[in-house]
Amino acid sequence: MPHCVIEASQSLVDQFGADTLVEAVHQSAADSGLFDPEDIKTRLMPIAHYRCGSGSGRLAFIHCIVRIMPGRSEQQKAMLSNTVLNGLLSLSQQRVSLTVEVLDIDRACYSKRVLTEN
């Protein structure tokens, strides 16, 4: 835990590289100190077709959803959100929309199994 899901405009994935975007979020989640780094899972979903705002220019974006098990305080969630956002800010100062959303997983509806080779 957590599951970090990055949605990013394809142009930013092309500019920075998928590994750079994933590492920025993954490391930021680790830097929060809220999780064992071995438990963090981060994945990227490049988005080719989107629209942000009403301007004629195409605003690039990154939206990161961080799903965590319940039990963290609002202050811890806000700190996590800001830490991940700051990690993304370190990548770019260009015209881009950066958002981070921290959500609690519904424990009653969450299932997990880890399969390993024998």
Residue pairs with C-beta under 8 A, 6 or more apart in sequence:
1 35
1 39
1 40
1 41
1 68
1 69
1 105
2 29
2 35
2 39
2 40
2 41
2 66
2 67
2 68
3 41
3 43
3 66
3 67
3 105
4 25
4 26
4 29
4 40
4 41
4 42
4 43
4 64
4 65
4 66
4 67
4 84
5 42
5 43
5 45
5 64
5 65
5 66
5 67
6 21
6 22
6 25
6 42
6 43
6 44
6 45
6 62
6 63
6 64
7 45
7 47
7 61
7 62
7 63
7 64
7 65
8 21
8 44
8 45
8 46
8 47
8 60
8 61
8 62
8 63
9 46
9 47
9 50
9 58
9 60
9 61
9 62
10 46
10 47
10 48
11 58
11 60
12 21
12 60
12 61
12 62
12 92
12 96
13 21
13 44
13 46
16 91
16 92
18 44
18 46
20 91
21 44
21 62
21 91
22 42
22 43
22 44
24 87
24 88
24 90
24 91
25 42
25 64
25 84
25 87
25 88
26 40
26 42
27 87
28 83
28 84
28 86
28 87
28 88
29 35
29 40
29 42
29 66
29 80
29 83
29 84
30 37
30 40
31 83
31 87
32 79
32 80
32 83
32 84
34 68
34 72
34 76
34 79
34 80
47 61
50 61
51 58
52 58
52 59
52 60
52 61
52 97
53 59
57 95
59 95
59 96
59 97
60 94
60 95
60 96
60 97
61 96
61 97
61 98
61 99
62 88
62 96
62 97
62 98
62 99
63 97
63 99
63 100
63 101
64 84
64 88
64 99
64 100
64 101
65 101
65 103
66 80
66 81
66 84
66 100
66 101
66 102
66 103
67 103
67 104
67 105
68 77
68 80
68 102
68 103
68 104
68 105
69 104
69 105
69 107
69 110
70 104
70 105
70 107
72 80
72 104
77 102
78 102
80 102
81 100
81 101
81 102
82 100
84 100
85 98
85 99
85 100
88 98
88 100
89 98
